[in-house]
Amino acid sequence: GPCTECSCASGKDPGKDPSHTKKKENGDRLCVPKIYFGTRTHKQISQISRELKRTAYSCVPMTILSSRDYTCIHPVVSHSSNRSEMCVELLEGKHGKSCSFYHGVHKLSEQPALQPAPGLAQAWDIEDLLRLGRKLRACPYFAARELLVGADIVFCPYNYLLDPQIRDSMDINLKDQVVILDEAHNIEDCARESVSYGVSERQLRAAREELDFMVSNSIRQRHHEPLRAVCCSLI
């Protein structure tokens, strides 16, 4: 039968549809869960969004979460080896500069092409977001995060759902939500990567030198001596 719970089939504005109301803090309203669709690669997200356009749910509010490596369009930051760090520095204005693309986020997130419209195929992918971002000189990375608030479907790589640090930074709360994992046999490797970290011998030696300095100058010696011992044993 026809769908009665979501806004796509009824032709209603999701913001005005009482059946679409998000749960309030006091828990006295109906909670419509978000669907988090996790994939192994960003390329698979593009394939899934193309398929979504062909369905009756193509106008459902959606967003795609991805890293700055894929969505940063700043002419300097996007060519940096550490985009996240440079982005944070610009946002904090450390060197007296700010990011003009960040200040235009609302222009991008409010674009009709990214907003649900009954009867129109509104599903989009990362390339659509990047094209609009460049046209409007607005940040696709933060626009996608802003769209997360009203989205019913959220597409993202596995690690956005598995890694607690990424979930916290993205304000993702999976409690009472729907989680779909595409090609879930890859989850084991992704989970292992989320709790693993690689360091080079050069980094270990640099860390040991800093810890030597801390210990020799009696700076929190009790804490730094065991760390120095770990570095020495690994080297």
Buried (B, 14 or more C-beta within 10 A) or exposed (E): EEEEEBBBBBEBEBEEBEEBBEEEEEEEEEEBBBBBBBBBEBEBBBEBBEEBBEEEBBBBBBBBBBBBEBBBBBEEBBEBEEBBEBBEBBEEEEEEEEBEBBEBBEBBBEBEEBBBEBEEEBBBBBEBBBBBBEEBBBBBBBBBBBBBEBBBBBBBBBBBBBBEEBBEEBEBEEEEBEEBBBEEEBBEEBBEEBEEEEEEEEEBEEBBEBBBEBBEEEEEEEEBEEBBEEBEEEE
